[in-house]
């Protein structure tokens, strides 16, 4: 049996759709979901739902009973008092379930930067989670994307109304990207394969080597209107996150994450693309996702 967490999220929903599309090859599928009513009728008819949060040890233990493969993703929680505490809260139930329930394989969403990232906020916390899970000896695949294109959807209105794409990074340095769709598809492919063993990272890096200035030009061409890149400081970025309701520690973590990716370069030109796991180009994503988003 396969267990899927965050089945209504951007990545988890893609994982679930791909598994259901696979039919009998997927076998039985179970999900952990806070509100089962949010599942589509198609999903509700074909999966077993365990209500609750996978940060709850009792929920995770119940959901992992009889499961041999798990898709694991820690959802963002901007209101969390502590970034490290948030990731720890989700890690311990999984570690306990692996040890007590006999889970054989875990496919987790992680990030590029292992062995490189330092003081990188949520990135550091995610990599530490991987280490703790791997210490159990479970077969483990960490999907490692760079900057997710969907992060730009938060700026759809600013791009449309102001013609500005703003980031807390350098405009003339390559920033590798990928889509949540490709991450979810790669996860489903691993979950459907019950033969792999060991512990490995799986980079999920799109085909482009664009700088943020290049990205602004692509957005401009797709939208048919001028769009320019604007670099903002870490302090400005943190203040923006705070204005949207994040806690102090979460906002500082996001600012640290942005500084680490800008200065330490693990999302940069040195990260080779992996078209077999991340085929979607930035231009294609802009045409299919960003452009429709700017129309609302």
C-alpha positions, 0 to 999 in steps of 0.5 A: 500500500502507498501512503500520500501526505498533502494530497490536496497540495500542489505537489501532493495532488499531482502525486495522487493523480499520477498514482490513480492514473496508473490504475492497478499498478499503484495498488491500494492508496491511502492519504492523510488529509486534514479535511477529507471533504476537500478531496475530489469525488474521484479521489474519495471513491478510490482512496482510503482517507485518514483524517488529521495531520501527519504531525500527529503521531497517532494519525501517522501511526494509524495511516502507516499500518500496512503501508510499505511506501510513503510520500512525505512532504512537510507543508509550509506553516508561516504562522509557526513559532519555530522553523526547526520546531515545525520540521521536527514536529513532522519528522518524529511521527514518520521516524516512529512509524518507520520503526514500529510499522515497518515502512520500507520506502520513503519518497520525500520532497527535499531541496538542492543544497545538501553538504553546501547549504549553511544557515539556510532557514527552511532549507537547512531544516528540510535537509536535517529532516532527511538526515534523521529519517535516513538514520532509521535505515529506511530506503529513501529518495529525496527529491531535490528541486531548486527554486519552484516556479510556482513561487512567482504566482504570489507576484501575479498581481504585481507582475500584471499591474506594475510590470515588476518581478521582484526577488531577494537575489542577484539579477545576473546570476543563474537561478535554476527552477522547476515546477511542482508538477514535475516534482509530483510526477517524479515522486509518483514514478518512484512510488510505483517502483518497488524495486529501488533500495538505499538512500539517494538524492534525486535532483529535479532541475528544469532545462533552463539556465536563466537569470532572474533578469532573463526570467523577467524577459521571458515573462514580458514576452509571454504576457506581451507587456514590459516586465522588469526584474527588481532586486529587493533586500533581505530586510525588505523580503522579510518585512513583506513576509511578516506583512502577510502574517508570518511569524518572526522566526518563519520570516527570518528563515525565509530571508535566510533561505533567500540569502543562502541561495543567492550567496552559496550558489546551490540553486545556480549554474553549477546545478545541472538540469535533469530533463528526465525528472524535470522537463518543463521549461520556464517559458512553457510554465509561464504560458500554461500557468502564469499567464492565466493567473495574471488574468484574474 
